[in-house]
């Protein structure tokens, strides 16, 4: 298939109009001015629409269904995350969220933690053609310590048989001490996790304290070492400056939230090549600026103010940032177009150039998903995971949050998931079956 008359954003930067992209056998074969291709190729004239790589959501909780204070407000007497619904219902919710993501122009998700090995199992379902979904990089459950913020149940109601000193409930694995953390990490990798999720600090949805440590330095170091020894990566929910630095000392690969980063954190992240998912949609939602009246709004106001200074510095310094947030939480439930609303926050509230934010969502997202150079870009040899937008998101980022109106094409592995322009192979709808050979889940 030859796309012609395209306004091209190639993952790095805008390339301008009058471009053509040839896709064959699931990959991009050539990119050139449109007059450079023979006339016999089947083609779709984009009429100046923007052709760009599919987007990545780099912090994903597909099975979250209106997660929020009513479920968890009782603290120690509350409900364990991942047990608010039966596992089968959570799996259905996760599959539905994948469909929503595809219909929003998202062709890759990177797990931010999940219940019941959900990411790995949904990845298997996509690969076997049982459901249609984006490429998935599977996360573990939260790997946390006893009496962490996630240890919500009363102890006399929540003691369960342990497997090698590890207690597993819903969205969480509870362990204590370096040896137990090592075992917990290895078990999560055995169950399909490619990324291990740790919760070393509070904040960003949890209670706030500068002194709080979800796990100690020895446990953190053991978890990171165990993951890296098995070719898995580690991401960490962390908000406080000191704990961010502890995570960087330990070699954590992905910093989630990072509400109180400073210049030293930025310097270290650049030097170490650490990924950063700032996830500021949630912060805006629950801060006073977002009008939420949340109990922890003051905490989030301070984080919002800090990021007003630090996010632009991080971008200019070269920190590898990727969009993604706690979608599925109350007020930010999975819905078509919601993922791009986060992009708009970075542009309008934080003054980040739209082209940079699009690079975070495409080029950087593929790097986070382990596909650097072969995805997230429009270049010969790259995966044909593409979207066509009726307009220019560099000039107006808002159009990406309105897929019903502006998203004309979604192509995954060279196959059309959505095509309102006609031509090409039959569409494989994102709410229908898909044979495994149609998707290479890289």
Buried (B, 14 or more C-beta within 10 A) or exposed (E): BBBBBBBBBBBBBBBEBBBBBBBEEBBBBBBEEBEEBEEEBEBBBBEEBBBBBBBBBBBBBBBBBBBBBEBBEEEEEBBBBBBBBEBEEBBBBBBBBBBBBBBBBBBBBBBBBBBBBBBBBBBBBBBEBBBBBBBBBBBBBBBBBEEBBBBBBEEEEBEEEEEEBBBBBBBBBBBBBBBBBBBBBBBBBEBBBBBBBBBBBBBBBBEBEEEBBBBBEEBBBBBBBBBBEBEBBBBBBBBBBBBBBBBBBBBBBBBBBBBBBBEEBBEBBBEEEBBBBBBBBBBBBBBEBBEBEBEBBEBBBBBBEBBEEBBBBBBEEEBBBBBBBBBBBBEBBBBBBBBBBBBBBBBEBBEBEBBBBBBBBBBBBBBBBBBEEBBBBBBEEBBBBBBBBBBBBBEBBBBBBBBEEBBBBBBBBBBBBBBEBEEBEEBBBBEEEBEEEBBBBB
